[in-house]
Amino acid sequence: MTTPAGKPWLTFFFAGLLIAECRGDRREQSATSAIGPQASRQDSQQHLQACKIELTPIAAGRLGVLRVGMTPDALRAVCPGTVPQAGTDEEGSPVTLYAVPVSDQDTVFADLEMAQGHGVVRSFSIQFAGPRTLEGIAVGSTFRDIRSTYRRLGADDNEGRVYVWPEPDRGISFALSVGRDALRPGWREAPALIPDTAHVVELLIRAPLRKS
């Protein structure tokens, strides 16, 4: 695919969904299962002190002191409670995620990539209410809120999960509660076909896509 859905950042959500348990157990994995991040979040909060960091507003690949491109050491420096977790993406390939507990209930997940021989954060996933963009979009916002905030939107899916993002790209994507198969043909070219009642279930903070 030549659309942004073919870029690596759209696989990060599924990496978060498919986190393996730290005990090494191998659950049957599904790209639509949400038990992975929930189990990891509960385990993290039971044993780790939450990081007291400001996560709003979200802008330019940053969540307060968290930023895309930082190293794991830098991540631990600003949030000592950060822990690595092994997982797999939707194709079964191994990935490394970092769980960053930010409250007694909530965790931000950081996905890594290799750059110049060392790991750096390439995305942060937020699946809880609270953090919001400069324009006020957060988990729980409706697609109508998004449409009224951004004049132009890109849209695509990965494994049925629908994503939209502002254009020109700003390094943030919104995963919606509606699935690909529930939408009318042509929704990628005309995102206005997505129901206004669909709501944001994840904020994905990443580096802006480069124009080819």
N, C-alpha and C positions, 0 to 999 in steps of 0.2 A: 504494500500500500504506500502511496506517496503522501497521504494525509498525515497530520500529527499523530493519529492513532497508531501509526506504524513506528513512531519514535519510542525509544526505551522508556521515557517517563511514564507512559501509560501502563507499563508492566508493574510499576511500583505498588499500586493499590493491591494487585493480586499477590505480590510478595508479602504484603502485610496480612492478607487474608490467610496465607498458607504458612504462617510461622510454626515451626516444629516446637514441641514442648521441650523445655530445657532438660528433662529427664532422659531424652533420647527416644521416647516412644514415637512410633510412626503411625499416626492416624491416617485413615482414608481421607485424602485431600480432595477438595473441590474448589474451583475458582469462584463458586458462589457461596461458599460457607463463610460465616463471620465468626466462628468460634475461636479461630486462631488469635486475633488481636484481643478479644475479650478475655480469653484465658491468660494471655501474657500480661495484660493490664492488671488483672487481679493478682497474679503472682508477684509482679513488680511492686505493687503498693503494699503487699503484705510484708516485704522484707526490706524495702528501700525508703529512704527519706525523700519526699517530694522536693523538687527544685522550685524555689520561689523566684521565678523569672517572669518578666512581662512578655506576654505573647500577642499583644494588640497595640497598634495595628500591624497587619501583615503587608509588607511592601518590598519590592525589588529582591525577592529571594530570601527574605529575612523574617524571622519570628522573634522580635526582640533581639536578644544577644545570640540567638541561634541563626546561622546563616548557611545557605547552600555553598559548598566548597570548603567548609571547615574540616579539619582532620578529627579523627576519634579522640585524640589527646586534647584538642581544643574543646571538643564537645564535653568531655569529662571535666575539664577545668571549670567550665561555667555551670555544669550540672554533675556533681560527683556521683549522684545516684544512677547515672546512665549505665545500662548493662547491654552487652552484645547478645544477640539471639540468632541461632542458625535457623534457616528456613529454605523454602524453595519457591521459585516463581511458577507461573501457570504452565510452563513447559517442563517442569520438574528439575530445572537447573538450580544448583545451590546458590543462595544469596546470604549476605550478612546484613542484619538489621540491628539497630540500636533502639532500645526502649528508653524513653526519656520521661520519667514520671514528673508531672507538673502540678499534681494535686493528689488528694487522697483517693480520687476516683478516676483521674484522667491521665492518659499517656500520649505523648507525641512519638511517632515512629520515624526514625531516620534510616534511609536506604543509602548504601555506599556504592561507589564505583572506584576503579583504580585509575589514578592520574599521575603520570611521571613516577611510577613505581611505588606509590603509596595510596592508601585509601582516603577518599574524601566523601563528604555527604553530597549526594546528588538530588535528594528530595526529602521533604518532611511531609508526613501524612497526619492530618488532624481529623478525627472522627467524633468529636464532641463539641457541644455548643460553647460559645465564649469568644475565642479568637475570631477576629473579623478583619476584612480588608479595609483599606482607607475609605472605601465607598460604603462600608457597612455590611457587606455580604459575609455570611457565616453559615456553619452547619445549621440546618433548619430553615434557612431562607428559601423562598419559593423561586421557581423559574421566572415567574412574573417579576419578582424583585430583580433578578439578574437582567432580564430583558429591558427593564426600565432604567437600569443603571448603566449598561454598556450598549452603545449604539450598534456595534458589530460583534458577532460571535462566531467562533468556529465550533464545529460539533462533529463528533465521531464516536465509535464504540470500540471496546476491546472485550472479547468474550461475552458480548451482550450488555456490558456495563456502559451506560451512556455518559460521556463527558462533554462539557462545554467550556470554553475559555474566551476571554476578551481578545479581540483583534484590533490593532496590532498586539502581538503576544506580549504579556506582561510577566510571564513566569509563574502563573497560577492557573490551576484548572479546578473545575467543580464537577464531582461525580454526583449524578442525580439518582433519585429513587425510582425512576422509570426505566424499564428495560427496552432494549432495541426492538424486540419482537412486538412490543405494544404500540409502536409508533407507525404512523402512516409513511408510505414511500416518499422519499425526497426530503426527509427531515435533516439530513446532513447538509444539503445545499440550502435549505430553508429552515433554520432552527426554530422559527416561530411556530412550526407545526408541533413542537414539543408542548405538552399540556402545561398551562401556567401553574397548575397545582402541584407539579413535580417539585420535590424539594432537595436541597443539597444534603448529601450524606457524608461527604468527605471534601476537605480542602487539600489540594496537593500543591505544595510550594516547591518550585524547581527553578532551574536556570531557564531564561527565555530561549525559545527555539530560534536557531539561526536560520536566516533566509538563505535558501540555496541559490 
